[in-house]
Amino acid sequence: MKIRVLIILSLLVGIGTILHAAIPGLSIAGVKPDLLLSMMFIGIFLFPKAKYVLLLSLVSGIISALTTSAPGGQIANIIDKPITAFVIMALFLLVQKKVNTAISAPILTFIGTIISGSIFAFVLSFIASLGEGGFIALFVTAILPAAALNTVIMVVIYPIIQGIIKRTNLVTIS
């Protein structure tokens, strides 16, 4: 693993941690939009290699677990991040040569947030015994708004980060 890549990924996780911790729990059971996901997705889009994605997803899952306000969210975060990360990496590698990254990144971010949130809500519904309507309520009140917010963040931030990395010649973007 390249130290420069690890430093960039750690900066993204740090920014995502601040975003994730700063957002209050707004919906049912204290679940809040997971803005750490957008930073995890940026890391995946910049460095789509399995070893980086595994490390990034495990660290993101642990940090999300530490900063969650949802009861039982610790386990759900640790489960959903690696699954989501590898699904998004696979989708990104499939469309990377066919679709411009400026278009695919926001779309994949929306899809990834829906996947992550669905896995999170599914696990949480079992752990916290949310009942029959718990999953739907979480989907409407937390997952959809988080997907929209993460998509907007990706539209704004990803081109900036991509430009900075290209101009500074820190790493070669794969």
C-alpha positions as MATLAB code, in Angstrom:
seq = 'MKIRVLIILSLLVGIGTILHAAIPGLSIAGVKPDLLLSMMFIGIFLFPKAKYVLLLSLVSGIISALTTSAPGGQIANIIDKPITAFVIMALFLLVQKKVNTAISAPILTFIGTIISGSIFAFVLSFIASLGEGGFIALFVTAILPAAALNTVIMVVIYPIIQGIIKRTNLVTIS';
ca = [
       0.000    0.000    0.000;
       1.216    3.469   -0.846;
       1.595    5.853    2.084;
       0.348    8.806    0.039;
      -2.870    6.989   -0.808;
      -3.361    6.024    2.831;
      -2.874    9.643    3.887;
      -5.471   10.857    1.398;
      -7.897    8.154    2.496;
      -7.341    9.047    6.155;
      -8.055   12.708    5.386;
     -11.292   11.713    3.677;
     -12.279    9.556    6.651;
     -11.424   12.430    9.011;
     -13.606   14.863    7.060;
     -16.380   12.280    6.902;
     -16.108   11.686   10.642;
     -16.573   15.370   11.377;
     -19.570   15.519    9.039;
     -21.052   12.344   10.532;
     -20.568   13.428   14.142;
     -21.867   16.964   13.557;
     -25.232   15.923   12.097;
     -27.809   15.325   14.837;
     -30.068   12.283   14.902;
     -33.211   13.539   13.240;
     -35.419   10.597   12.449;
     -36.890    7.532   14.093;
     -34.645    5.850   16.672;
     -32.072    8.644   16.442;
     -30.829    7.570   13.019;
     -29.009   10.350   11.178;
     -27.863   10.779    7.580;
     -24.480    9.109    7.129;
     -22.304   11.755    5.538;
     -19.199    9.620    6.108;
     -20.494    7.561    3.190;
     -19.872   10.347    0.684;
     -16.231   10.538    1.769;
     -15.925    6.752    1.616;
     -17.320    6.820   -1.918;
     -14.830    9.514   -2.947;
     -12.034    7.278   -1.670;
     -13.417    4.359   -3.656;
     -13.726    6.440   -6.827;
     -10.179    7.766   -6.492;
      -8.557    4.440   -5.565;
     -10.721    1.504   -6.705;
      -8.437   -1.273   -5.520;
      -9.686   -4.038   -3.215;
      -7.042   -3.498   -0.527;
      -7.831    0.216   -0.221;
     -11.584   -0.356   -0.351;
     -11.390   -3.011    2.378;
      -9.355   -0.791    4.675;
     -11.484    2.277    3.940;
     -14.753    0.422    4.515;
     -13.642   -1.174    7.783;
     -12.363    2.123    9.174;
     -15.494    3.938    7.990;
     -17.707    1.278    9.580;
     -15.893    1.476   12.906;
     -15.938    5.264   12.998;
     -19.610    5.364   11.990;
     -20.290    2.887   14.766;
     -18.504    5.119   17.271;
     -20.407    8.247   16.219;
     -23.877    6.810   15.649;
     -26.822    7.897   17.738;
     -29.029    4.939   16.824;
     -29.411    2.184   19.409;
     -27.905   -0.919   17.811;
     -26.380    1.190   15.066;
     -22.886    0.098   16.010;
     -23.341   -3.417   14.674;
     -25.365   -2.231   11.687;
     -22.649    0.235   10.625;
     -19.889   -2.343   10.838;
     -21.938   -4.726    8.681;
     -23.187   -2.297    6.041;
     -20.009   -0.374    5.161;
     -17.876   -3.241    3.741;
     -20.796   -4.692    1.774;
     -21.702   -1.303    0.344;
     -18.083   -0.419   -0.436;
     -17.441   -3.527   -2.508;
     -20.762   -3.254   -4.355;
     -19.985    0.366   -5.256;
     -16.426   -0.502   -6.267;
     -17.751   -3.226   -8.574;
     -20.340   -0.885  -10.103;
     -17.737    1.863  -10.488;
     -15.318   -0.475  -12.272;
     -18.133   -1.586  -14.591;
     -19.052    1.953  -15.664;
     -15.640    3.625  -15.308;
     -14.678    3.336  -18.993;
     -18.200    3.920  -20.356;
     -19.503    6.884  -18.369;
     -17.817   10.122  -17.357;
     -16.905   10.077  -13.656;
     -18.588   13.450  -13.146;
     -21.868   11.741  -14.049;
     -21.312    8.286  -12.567;
     -20.010    9.467   -9.163;
     -23.244   11.194   -8.040;
     -25.425    8.386   -9.416;
     -23.340    5.713   -7.701;
     -23.362    7.779   -4.507;
     -27.161    7.835   -4.531;
     -27.307    4.085   -5.211;
     -24.629    3.371   -2.594;
     -26.395    5.416    0.060;
     -29.633    3.535   -0.636;
     -27.789    0.199   -0.396;
     -25.956    1.175    2.789;
     -29.059    2.624    4.389;
     -31.156   -0.400    3.473;
     -28.636   -2.815    4.967;
     -28.341   -0.572    8.040;
     -32.120   -0.346    8.480;
     -32.571   -4.084    7.907;
     -29.978   -4.966   10.562;
     -31.278   -2.271   12.901;
     -34.854   -3.481   12.562;
     -33.771   -6.860   13.927;
     -31.481   -5.510   16.651;
     -33.757   -2.745   17.919;
     -37.044   -4.563   17.210;
     -38.506   -1.659   15.281;
     -41.586   -3.552   14.220;
     -43.241   -3.967   10.863;
     -43.159   -0.343    9.778;
     -39.709    0.408   11.168;
     -37.819   -0.297    7.966;
     -40.167    1.802    5.838;
     -40.105    4.649    8.347;
     -36.292    4.626    8.418;
     -36.163    4.469    4.635;
     -38.410    7.505    4.218;
     -37.114    9.629    7.093;
     -33.376    8.890    6.998;
     -32.221    6.931    3.951;
     -33.835    8.961    1.168;
     -32.802   12.354    2.631;
     -29.259   11.026    3.216;
     -29.087    9.756   -0.371;
     -30.153   13.159   -1.694;
     -27.712   15.001    0.580;
     -24.792   12.696   -0.242;
     -25.526   13.100   -3.951;
     -25.419   16.894   -3.665;
     -22.192   16.665   -1.665;
     -20.683   14.447   -4.355;
     -21.695   16.808   -7.164;
     -19.951   19.682   -5.371;
     -16.945   18.085   -3.682;
     -15.785   15.284   -6.000;
     -14.672   17.497   -8.918;
     -12.808   19.746   -6.472;
     -10.958   16.843   -4.851;
     -10.242   15.262   -8.217;
      -8.783   18.554   -9.490;
      -6.640   19.036   -6.394;
      -5.191   15.555   -6.644;
      -4.444   15.942  -10.362;
      -2.769   19.350   -9.883;
      -0.637   18.340   -6.941;
       0.606   15.097   -8.521;
       0.287   13.390   -5.140;
      -0.802   10.141   -6.645;
      -1.790    8.697   -9.969;
      -5.536    8.256  -10.033;
      -6.369    4.729  -11.106;
];
